[in-house]
Amino acid sequence: MRRSRRSVVALLRAGLIATLISTGLLAPREAHAFKLFGITLWGERDKGSDVIDPVRYSLTFESPGSDKDLRKVLENSSLLLADKEKPVSGDLGVVVKAREDRERLIAALYEQSRYGGTVTVTVNGTPLDALPPNPTFPRNAPVPVSVTVDPGPAFTLGHVTLEGDAAGLDPAKYDLVPGKPAGSLVIIGAANRMVNDLKAGSHPLAAVADRQVVADHATNRVDVTLRIAAGPVAPLGPVTVTGSKRVDAGFIQKYSRLKPGQAYSPDELRKANDRLRKLGVFSSVTVKQAETLDANGAIPLTIDVSEGKFRYFGVGATYSTIDGAGLQGYWGHRNLFGEAESLRLEGSVSGLGQNGVGDLNYAAGITFTKPGYLLPSGTLEASIKAATLSTDSYDADTITGKLGYSYELNDYDTLSAATALEFARVDDAFGKNDYLTFSVPLEYVRDTRDDKMNPKEGYKASLSMAPSYEFLGSNVFTNLEGSISGYYGLGQEDRVVLAGKLSLGTLFSTGDLADIPATRRFFAGGGGSVRGYAYQGISPRNGNDDATGGLSYMTASLEARVGITDTIGLVPFFDVGTVSTGHVPDFSDIRAGAGLGLRYATPFGPIRLDVALPLNPYPDGDKYGIYVGIGQSF
């Protein structure tokens, strides 16, 4: 019986190359004169213009067998195939690319449990390994390259033996089950997960001590032996910050929430890395642990940062056929006093093309944010904003000052409280009135979404209330609101994501409806609510058919986010909402809209185009709505 050993190095190399393929780190980069959102707009350069001594090749790629999925994996792994229209640099460049391709294809075979497969490559009719060190090929035609892959049989796992500190672990928990596929990444991943589990038990020096993999070609089985060394239990030692220049190192250490003496946890190191990145002041953050324990038996840590640009500015635009176009601009500083304090100035104008110059909506504001205030998990925010708002329901000029504090209870839950003072001059169904309102907004948010801009799983729930006192009318009122949105991906790659949102609100007051500012009454409609209706256009009406706003509301949305390609998606949606004069929605006047959306994925979130039809429009309302913006609707 013939037995052969596949070395640990070979398996590691196979797994590493396959990982680089899957993450795109080895993918080729295209060169274009100008690109926007991945689309070449003009000036595509010749694909060989940046190559010294360009040499082109022709490719014959053969992968016999009936396994279409395996053939697709192999074809996707081949850079010779992906780059067949691009020249390489010199004759040696053809050989180097062919050698690299053979390694990639072998790695792909190992990943697919094909340990007996072969990859045969010839260049200009000569086997790859028989070529001279500096070959020369005729330049009168592309150099012929032939790749033939014989996948061989699929191997399964045989005996699985865990030794050392892994001896008490269950191999099945790590997908090491006899009879199951023996892909190289399965074996490598199992060992890494064992190490990670031991590290999670405060063993910072846990490592793979030995890995033996034996492929038996007579039985097509792979026997695996893994030995894991846990090392001692150790707490965190000193935390050192390197690379900081204008951001205070003490603040970085404090905000990381990594303290000497606390239990070692890889998860806490990852969270520290993530929260430092989210500050926006660093172009890179790396939390590294030492290779040995210190004299006190603790594991020292180093937080290495690279500071980014602190000043930034930007512009944006939105469009709706109902509410018109909008332009926004902002300028900010991310590190005002050396502890990641941010200052942001922003302004916007909307209603362009829909309203006259005198009825355009303007907004301007300044916001100051100080992370890590009082406590590492706390954030202080102060702002003052002024706005003019002209809607189908009311016109309002407002100026609002706000001082708030938010506290992260854990990775998912946040509590916030604020004080706010708002002056509003409102022209609505009750005439022209002035309001001066002091409020104490309170909010609890739980957010488990995997991606804030384009979630595919998880949910976001919020509860808020805002006890308020209106000075000019001596009126006390309180808004109570709650919302929940959920996301569920279907298929292996979440090509279809079902998304839903439900929002409810009620308002209690010691006065009449007219004693409450229109900016605090409830309305619905618009691109972020019930599409197909004007912004704030859904409302109870008085005898003159003027919108008054209500004391309660309900809105709900359902979407199916279908990925057509990696960048293009279609989104059929259905929205419904109602606003009532009572404290509980009575559903006597439900407004619904439905339509289809288009999404284009970008690094900063999907670009959104929605076309919506109101299913029961108001007599004088719009018959359709088109909305353009950035980010999902919810």
Disulfide bonds with the S-S distance in Angstrom:
none
